[in-house]
Structure formats: structure tokens, C-alpha cells
Amino acid sequence: MELHRGLDTFPKIKGSIITIGTFDGLHIGHQKILCTVCLEAQEKGLQSVLLTFYPHPRRVLFPEQPLALIQTQEEKLEKLEALGLDHVVILDFSPDFAKLSAAQFVQDILINGLAAHTVIIGYDHQFGHDRQGNLEFLRGYEAKHYFTVKEIPAEQIDEVYVSSSKIRRAIQDGQMELANSYLGKPFQISGFVSRGLQNGRTIGFPTANLELTENDKILPADGVYAVSAFVDGQLRFGMMNIGWRPTIQEDKKSRKLEVHFFDFTADIYEAYIALSLHTRIRSEQKFENLAALKQQLHQDEQNIRAYFNLSL
């Protein structure tokens, strides 16, 4: 997969099969659409292309409305790599770009920039200034033999929307198995390890404090989760607490993400980690003292080791 941040590096090709969208989450509905694009490209001997945008258009068009993303940009690109696309083109969605007319978008980007042979979009897809472009607008170009337009079936588009809503709701409720079944792989939280207060070391559970790479990332319900991650090239298992740490330090300003990896003592300060969340073990709670917290953490470890079928 070739990644292009803009059109300048996109190669001269004889034709492309294109779909357009943000594809937040890249869940099984999105994957079905992208697999259709790849298959069509293979059958026609052309290049498969996903045209997407960063930042998310809603953050530019409706900055006053909060937006919780299922994936960071890094997580999305990593998942796209495995889908078999030839090209992913990321255009900077700025206020100036939002003013681009639908006709300019088609001519400058789809035709001149990406050599569109076939454009695959949903029945309700809109683009260009004031959302003037849509499926029927593209049909006009098809009638003039610029490219072919293929409509994604309405039921498949509805499936995508329903899946996205269910994923967000499941994550916010801490129902990771349900969210992961729609995503097709475990939901991830990514960030860099920062130094915390190191209270966990005093009770035998040293933790890595995770600083998120993007603030708009959707986060799960407070609690303790079974997690895994590749650390120094090796798959590690552990437990993560997300919340306010009411027993050690009650902080009403920000939630904390702390991870304890089993059978692991190396210093990973400033390392980048992509955590996979598998299941929620319990909700966050306040304990009478550190001894009670330590006892519960031992029980959490036993439960999570059993979940992953790991020996103590």
C-alpha cells in the first residue's frame, strides 16, 4: 500500500477504482466496501484507491460539536495496510478545502489527480462546497464518459451506520467483546508511556502511564480491562485501569490510563504502545486502603490470566 499525503506523490496511472470517506473504525462494514474496491481493481487490472481526509471533516465544519473517534490516524493506517489497497490518499481537510466546489473536486481530484475509472460511493454521499455533490451529480460525469459510478447498496450503507453507532455505544459502556465483533479485531488505545507517581510499584504492580496521541479518541467506561500489546517486538498481556484512581489519588481533572504488563519489568518510558482491549473485568472502585486495593489487583490478575489462559 502506498500512502500519499496529498496528490503530489500520486503516480501517473491508466486508471483507478476509487471510494471516498473517512472510514472511522474500519469495522467489518467498511472492510466489505474496501474489499469490493480491491476486487474490482484486480478484475480490471487497475489501481485501488481510498480517498480520505484529515482531520475529520466534522471537526472543521462543526468545531463546536464534540467528536469521539473510534481510531486515531495511526491506528487507521495500520489497519488499512492489511486490506490490500494499492493507494491511500489523505487530503488535508481545511476551511479552504471545504470551499472547493463539487465540480472542482471532481475535475481536479478525481479526474486529473487520481485518474478515476470507477467511483464507488453510497447513495447518500455528499461532497463539495455546501455538499452540492452527490450520486446524481457524479452520474452526470458518467453520462459524459469520464468515469463509471457504482452505488454501494443502501442496506450496506445502513449496516455501516448502524455498526458505527453500536461500536461507539459498546465502547462507552465497556462492552469490548461486542465492539470488537463489529471491528473485526480488538479496539485499540495508543499513546506514549509517561512517568507517573509510581504508586503502583509500592504495592507490587508497576504501571505504565499512557498519554494519548489524540484527544478526540473515544474512550471506554472506567474500569479494569484485559489488554495486550507488542512491547519491544514481543506480545505482552496485562491489565489496564482507566479512571480517576480514587484510592490512590482522586483527580477530578482528567482520567488516567495505567497499564501493568505481566512478567515484565523493563523500563519503557517514552515508548509508543498500541493497546488492544479484550474485555472489561470490573468497574473502577474506591477501596478502604492500599492493602484492600492490592488484594483486588491480585484477583484481577488471576482473572485476566485465566481469560488469556496464562499461567501464574
Secondary structure, 3 states (H helix, E strand, C coil): CEEEECCCCCCCCCCEEEEECCCCCCCHHHHHHHHHHHHHHHHHCCEEEEEEEECCHHHHHCCCCCCCECCCHHHHHHHHHCCCCCEEEEEECCHHHHCCCHHHHHHHHHHCCCCEEEEEEECCCCECHHHCECHHHHHHHHHCCCCEEEEECHHHHHHHHHHHHHHHHHHHCCCHHHHHHHHCCCEEEEEEEECCCCHHHHCCCCCEEEEECCCCECCCCCEEEEEEEEECCEEEEEEEEEECCCCCCCCCCCCEEEEEECCCCCCCCCCEEEEEEEEEEECCCCCCCHHHHHHHHHHHHHHHHHHHCCCC
